[in-house]
Amino acid sequence: MTDTNATEQQPPEASRFAWHPQYRGQTVEEVRAILLEDLRLDQRSYAITMAGPDDNESEILVRVVGLEKKWGPYALDWATAEPATVVDRVIDFEREREARRELFPYAEYRDRHANLTSSAPSGSSAVASDEPSGAPWWAFWRR
């Protein structure tokens, strides 16, 4: 009987969202599973949309832009990236929001962590990464 009780114990409070408005009461692993499934479905939807006929371009654009807004801030290559990698970024970000008890944008989190982990001097040019610069995904079209 003690083995059954041990497996039914709740995880420590540190692994449960207590404050977060969207994930309150859920464990980190529950949120991770939800996000993984959501991202996999969105990746499939994106692939199907992009492979479909170009008859209604405005409809395709609406679908793609919505998905880009949802996942693009975390990884520019979200549509082809390994889902666990993207979800790990989202989880780390949401845990930071939980710890700070503040809803701040991902760009602030990304910039803060880039400064903490950067070993390059502040005057050197940055190496290109898959992280967005804060500009919209379509900004490269503008000159």
C-alpha positions in Angstrom: 0.0 0.0 0.0 2.9 2.4 0.6 4.0 2.1 -3.0 0.5 3.2 -4.2 0.5 6.2 -1.9 4.0 7.2 -3.0 3.0 7.3 -6.7 -0.2 9.3 -6.0 1.6 12.0 -4.1 1.4 15.5 -5.6 4.6 17.0 -7.1 6.3 19.8 -5.1 4.7 23.2 -5.2 7.6 24.6 -7.2 6.5 22.5 -10.2 2.9 23.7 -10.1 1.7 27.1 -11.4 0.1 28.9 -8.5 -0.2 32.5 -9.9 -0.2 32.3 -13.7 -3.6 33.4 -15.1 -3.6 30.8 -17.9 -1.9 27.8 -16.2 -3.0 28.3 -12.5 -3.2 25.0 -10.7 -1.6 22.9 -13.4 1.8 21.2 -13.1 4.7 22.1 -15.4 4.5 18.6 -16.9 0.7 19.0 -17.6 1.4 22.4 -19.3 4.3 20.9 -21.3 2.1 18.0 -22.6 -0.6 20.5 -23.6 1.8 22.7 -25.4 3.5 19.8 -27.1 0.2 18.6 -28.5 -0.8 22.1 -29.5 2.5 22.7 -31.3 2.4 19.4 -33.1 -1.1 20.1 -34.3 -0.2 23.6 -35.4 2.9 22.3 -37.2 0.7 19.9 -39.1 -1.9 22.6 -39.9 0.9 24.9 -41.2 2.3 22.1 -43.4 -1.1 21.3 -44.8 -1.9 24.9 -45.4 1.3 25.6 -47.1 1.0 22.5 -49.3 -2.6 23.3 -50.3 -3.7 25.0 -53.5 -3.1 28.7 -53.9 -6.6 29.5 -54.9 -7.5 31.6 -51.9 -4.2 33.3 -50.8 -5.9 35.6 -48.3 -7.3 32.6 -46.4 -3.9 31.0 -46.4 -2.3 34.2 -45.1 -4.8 34.5 -42.3 -4.0 31.0 -41.1 -0.3 31.4 -41.4 -0.1 34.8 -39.7 -2.1 33.5 -36.8 0.3 30.6 -36.3 3.3 32.8 -36.7 2.0 35.2 -34.1 1.5 32.3 -31.7 4.8 30.4 -32.1 7.1 32.8 -34.0 8.3 34.8 -30.9 9.8 31.6 -29.5 11.5 30.3 -32.6 11.5 31.5 -36.2 11.7 28.0 -37.4 8.8 26.7 -35.2 7.1 25.1 -38.1 10.0 22.7 -38.7 11.7 22.7 -35.4 11.6 19.8 -32.9 8.5 20.5 -30.8 10.2 19.7 -27.5 12.8 22.4 -28.2 10.2 25.1 -28.8 8.1 24.0 -25.9 11.1 24.1 -23.6 11.5 27.7 -24.4 7.9 28.4 -23.8 8.0 26.6 -20.4 11.1 28.4 -19.3 9.5 31.7 -20.2 6.2 30.9 -18.4 8.0 29.7 -15.3 9.9 33.0 -15.2 6.6 34.8 -15.5 5.3 32.7 -12.6 8.4 33.4 -10.5 8.2 37.1 -11.1 4.4 37.1 -10.9 4.3 39.5 -13.8 3.0 39.2 -17.4 5.9 40.5 -19.5 6.6 39.9 -23.2 8.8 37.2 -24.4 11.1 39.7 -26.1 12.0 41.1 -22.6 12.7 37.6 -21.3 14.8 36.7 -24.4 16.8 39.9 -24.2 17.5 39.6 -20.5 18.7 36.0 -20.8 20.7 36.8 -23.9 22.6 39.5 -21.9 23.1 37.1 -19.0 24.5 34.2 -21.2 26.3 36.3 -23.7 30.1 36.1 -23.6 30.7 38.6 -26.4 31.6 42.2 -25.5 28.7 44.6 -25.8 30.3 46.5 -28.6 30.7 43.5 -30.9 28.2 42.5 -33.6 25.7 39.9 -32.7 25.7 36.5 -34.3 22.5 35.7 -36.1 20.1 33.4 -34.3 16.7 31.9 -34.8 15.3 34.4 -32.2 13.4 37.3 -33.7 14.6 40.8 -33.3 11.3 42.2 -32.2 10.3 43.2 -35.7 7.3 41.6 -37.3 8.1 38.4 -39.3 7.3 40.2 -42.6 9.6 43.2 -41.9 12.3 41.9 -44.3 10.0 42.9 -47.2 10.2 46.5 -46.2 13.1 48.6 -47.2 
